[in-house]
Structure formats: structure tokens, C-alpha cells
Amino acid sequence: MEQHYIGCKQISARPEDKDGKPGYAVRYPDGYESWSPKATFEAAYLPMGGDSSRITESVVDSFIVGEEVQRMGNHTVLHTKLRNGFTLITESACVDPANYSEELGSRYAREKARKDVWRLLGFVLASARNGIA
């Protein structure tokens, strides 16, 4: 009987063409090597730069692909869109609606969203390094 699985792994790769098609030469932690087409590879893996041991600010920034801001009374609500299709809702508020500033509210809500993304990507990295089970 066929079953469905979710996987997460950390690999190293370098751009490499094969038979005239762009792609990546991939090396897995156990030493196994393979090749993956560019579109397939880039849909499955998040570039981390040279440091594979931690999530950096640039990784967080590259994972956020859009946002929408809305005022609700004295609250600023931020809808953050991530590159994998997941979204986050964060908010900030002022005590007195007369002091409302979308610029400040957006900044504080954005800081919360970035911390959430950092935490979630940390979970993904831990799963990639240590497995799911």
C-alpha cells in the first residue's frame, strides 16, 4: 500500500549543467551524490549561504516574499507571505488611537513576523539536520 511522507534534509550543492540542462550537483550527508534539475532543486531547497549551522538574517529576509498592512482601530495588522505559501498574521497596537502611526505599527509588527519566521526556519533546520522522528 502506498503511503505519503514528509521529508526534510540538509544537503550541499553546486550549480552544474547536465546534458545541456541547468541544475545542481547534490551531495547528501551520507556521501551519496546525485543531480537535480534547476526548477526542482530550487523549489525544494532554501539557500543558506556558507554557514550551514544557523539561520541568518539574510535567510529570513529571503524567505519573506510579501506583506499587506491594514489598520483595525488602534491596531496595525500585518499579513506576511512566505516563499513556501505559508502566511503569518502579526499585529501591534497603540494605547490612544489619536497616536496611531501606520509606519511605527508596521515596523513593530514586522519585527514580530521576522522573529516568527526565524523560529520556524530554526525548526526546519533542526529537522533537516536531525530528522523528523
C-alpha positions in Angstrom: 0.0 0.0 0.0 1.3 3.4 -1.0 1.7 6.0 1.8 2.6 9.7 1.9 5.7 11.1 3.5 7.1 14.4 4.5 10.9 14.8 4.4 13.4 17.5 5.3 17.2 17.2 4.8 20.2 19.4 4.7 22.4 19.0 1.7 25.3 20.7 -0.1 25.1 21.5 -3.8 26.7 23.5 -6.6 25.3 24.6 -10.0 26.0 22.1 -12.7 24.6 21.6 -16.2 23.8 18.1 -17.3 23.0 17.3 -21.0 22.7 21.0 -21.7 20.1 21.5 -18.9 20.7 23.7 -15.9 20.7 22.0 -12.5 22.6 21.2 -9.4 25.1 18.5 -8.3 23.8 17.4 -4.9 25.7 15.8 -2.1 23.8 14.2 0.8 25.2 13.9 4.4 25.9 10.1 3.8 28.1 11.0 0.8 25.5 10.0 -1.9 25.7 12.3 -4.9 23.0 13.0 -7.5 21.9 15.7 -9.9 18.7 17.7 -9.8 17.1 19.9 -12.4 17.3 23.6 -11.5 13.5 24.2 -11.0 13.0 21.0 -9.0 16.0 21.8 -6.8 15.1 25.5 -6.2 11.5 24.5 -5.3 12.8 22.0 -2.7 15.8 23.7 -1.0 16.4 27.1 0.7 19.9 28.6 0.1 21.7 29.2 3.5 24.9 30.7 2.2 28.3 29.4 3.6 27.2 28.7 7.1 25.1 25.6 7.4 24.8 25.7 11.2 22.4 28.6 11.7 19.6 30.7 10.2 20.9 34.1 9.3 19.1 37.4 8.8 19.6 37.1 5.1 17.9 33.7 5.1 15.0 35.1 7.0 14.7 38.1 4.6 14.9 35.9 1.5 12.0 33.7 2.9 9.6 36.7 3.2 8.1 37.4 -0.2 5.4 40.0 0.6 3.2 41.7 3.1 0.0 43.6 3.4 -0.8 46.1 6.1 -4.2 47.0 7.4 -5.4 49.3 10.2 -8.1 48.0 12.6 -8.9 50.6 15.1 -5.7 51.3 17.1 -4.1 48.1 15.7 -1.8 47.6 12.8 -2.3 44.1 11.3 0.5 42.7 9.1 -0.2 39.8 6.8 3.3 38.3 5.9 3.6 36.0 2.9 6.4 33.4 2.9 8.0 31.7 -0.1 6.5 28.3 0.6 3.0 29.7 0.5 2.5 29.9 4.3 1.4 33.2 5.8 1.7 34.8 9.2 -0.5 37.4 10.9 1.1 39.7 13.4 -0.1 42.9 15.0 0.9 45.9 17.1 -1.2 48.5 18.8 -1.1 51.9 20.4 -3.0 52.8 23.6 -4.6 56.0 22.2 -5.9 55.8 18.6 -5.0 59.5 18.3 -1.4 58.4 18.4 -1.8 55.8 15.7 1.1 55.6 13.2 1.0 53.0 10.4 4.7 53.5 9.9 5.5 52.6 13.6 2.8 49.9 13.8 4.1 48.2 10.7 7.7 48.3 12.0 6.7 46.6 15.3 4.5 44.0 13.6 7.3 43.3 11.0 9.8 42.7 13.9 7.4 40.2 15.4 6.9 38.5 12.0 10.6 38.2 11.4 11.1 36.6 14.8 8.4 34.1 14.0 10.0 33.3 10.6 13.4 32.9 12.3 11.8 30.5 14.9 10.0 28.5 12.2 13.1 28.2 10.0 15.1 27.1 13.0 12.6 24.3 13.4 13.1 23.4 9.7 16.9 23.5 10.1 16.8 21.2 13.2 14.5 18.8 11.3 16.9 18.8 8.3 19.9 18.1 10.4 18.4 15.6 12.9 15.5 14.1 11.0 11.7 14.2 11.7 11.4 11.2 14.1 
